[in-house]
Amino acid sequence: MGFGESVRTVYSKYATFSGRATRSEYWWFILFYMIAYAALTFVDGALFGSVERLVYGVKVEMQVMALSGIFALASFLPSLGVAVRRLHDTDRSGWWFLIAFVPLIGFIVLLVFFVTDGTRGANRFGPDPKGGDTTGFGGGGGGAYTSSDIPGVKRD
């Protein structure tokens, strides 16, 4: 799955938390999100500038993030949905996403889950998004475990 197709797929499944997402679907969307957010933050700075406030007696300069904030809000559910579907592809419940709230360790665990290849064949969350034969042991069609290219031997 390519860059554009991944972004279209994630937004077309806006708040879909069922099914599976391939690594390419997830990572292409993450790349799109990061680039778009950075670009919109730059545009926000150019258009709106910053605001100075007194916070506990200290002058603080804050950037107005109107466009990037709207984009982040609009992309929250699709981002969460593709993360849950990515976990499903590795045969893990979407509830594993909550491990992100464990400082440092949670991020590392999720990163490992997100870079791990999905289970081959169908799993409890749906068919293999990569396609292929979904029958037999391990989703390999069973052929690799039951047939051989070695000719049979006749026995008396």
C-alpha positions in Angstrom: 0.0 0.0 0.0 1.4 3.4 -1.0 1.4 6.8 0.6 -1.8 8.2 -1.0 -3.7 5.0 -0.7 -2.8 4.7 3.0 -4.0 8.2 3.8 -7.2 7.7 1.9 -7.8 4.4 3.6 -7.3 5.7 7.1 -9.6 8.7 6.6 -12.2 6.6 4.8 -12.2 4.3 7.9 -12.6 7.5 10.0 -13.7 5.9 13.3 -13.3 2.2 12.5 -11.8 0.2 15.2 -12.4 -3.3 13.8 -10.4 -5.1 11.3 -6.7 -5.0 10.6 -4.1 -2.5 9.2 -0.8 -3.4 7.6 2.4 -1.8 8.6 2.6 0.2 5.4 -0.9 1.6 6.0 0.0 2.6 9.6 3.5 4.1 8.9 2.6 5.9 5.7 -0.3 7.6 7.6 2.1 8.5 10.5 4.5 10.1 8.0 1.6 12.1 6.4 0.4 13.2 9.8 3.8 14.4 10.9 4.5 16.3 7.7 1.0 17.9 7.6 1.2 18.9 11.3 4.6 20.4 10.9 3.6 22.3 7.8 0.4 23.6 9.4 2.3 24.7 12.5 4.6 26.7 10.3 1.6 28.3 8.5 0.0 29.0 11.9 3.2 30.9 13.0 3.3 32.9 9.8 -0.4 33.8 9.8 -1.2 34.2 13.5 2.2 34.8 15.2 2.4 34.3 18.9 0.7 35.7 22.0 2.4 36.8 25.2 0.8 35.9 28.5 1.8 36.2 32.1 1.8 32.8 33.8 2.5 32.9 37.5 4.2 36.3 37.0 6.4 35.0 34.2 6.0 36.3 30.7 5.4 33.4 28.3 5.2 33.5 24.6 2.8 31.0 23.1 2.2 30.3 19.4 -1.4 30.3 18.2 -2.1 26.9 16.7 -5.4 27.3 15.0 -4.9 25.3 11.8 -2.6 22.6 13.3 -5.0 22.3 16.2 -8.0 21.7 13.9 -6.0 19.2 11.9 -5.0 17.4 15.1 -8.6 17.2 16.4 -9.9 16.1 13.0 -7.2 13.4 12.8 -7.5 12.1 16.4 -10.1 9.3 15.7 -8.5 8.1 12.4 -5.1 8.0 14.2 -6.5 6.0 17.1 -8.4 3.8 14.7 -5.4 2.9 12.6 -3.3 2.2 15.7 -6.0 -0.2 17.0 -6.3 -1.9 13.7 -2.4 -2.2 13.6 -2.5 -3.9 17.0 -5.3 -6.2 15.6 -3.0 -7.2 12.7 -0.5 -8.5 15.3 -3.3 -10.4 17.0 -3.4 -8.0 20.0 -6.4 -6.3 21.4 -6.8 -2.6 20.9 -6.7 -2.2 24.6 -2.9 -2.6 24.4 -2.8 1.0 23.2 -3.4 2.1 26.8 0.2 0.9 27.6 1.2 4.2 26.0 0.4 5.9 29.3 3.2 4.0 31.0 6.2 6.4 30.8 9.0 5.3 28.4 8.3 1.6 28.6 4.8 2.0 27.0 6.2 3.8 24.0 8.9 1.2 23.5 6.4 -1.7 23.7 4.0 0.0 21.3 6.8 0.7 18.9 7.8 -3.0 18.9 4.2 -4.0 18.3 3.8 -1.4 15.4 6.9 -2.6 13.6 6.2 -6.3 14.0 4.8 -8.0 10.9 1.1 -9.0 11.2 0.0 -12.6 11.7 -0.2 -14.5 8.5 -3.7 -15.5 7.4 -6.9 -14.8 9.3 -6.9 -14.1 13.0 -9.6 -13.3 15.5 -9.8 -9.7 14.2 -10.4 -10.5 10.5 -8.8 -11.7 7.3 -5.2 -11.0 6.4 -5.1 -7.5 4.9 -2.2 -8.6 2.6 -4.5 -11.2 1.1 -3.3 -14.6 0.1 -4.5 -18.0 1.2 -6.0 -17.9 4.7 -6.6 -21.5 5.3 -4.4 -24.1 7.1 -1.9 -23.9 9.9 -0.5 -20.4 10.4 -2.5 -19.1 7.4 0.0 -20.7 5.0 -2.6 -22.7 3.2 -1.4 -25.9 4.8 0.3 -26.9 1.6 3.8 -26.2 2.9 3.2 -28.7 5.7 1.4 -31.5 3.9 2.8 -31.8 0.4 6.3 -32.4 -1.0 8.1 -32.1 -4.3 9.7 -35.5 -3.6 8.0 -38.2 -5.5 6.3 -40.9 -3.5 7.9 -44.4 -3.1 5.8 -47.5 -3.9 5.9 -50.0 -1.1 5.1 -53.8 -1.5 
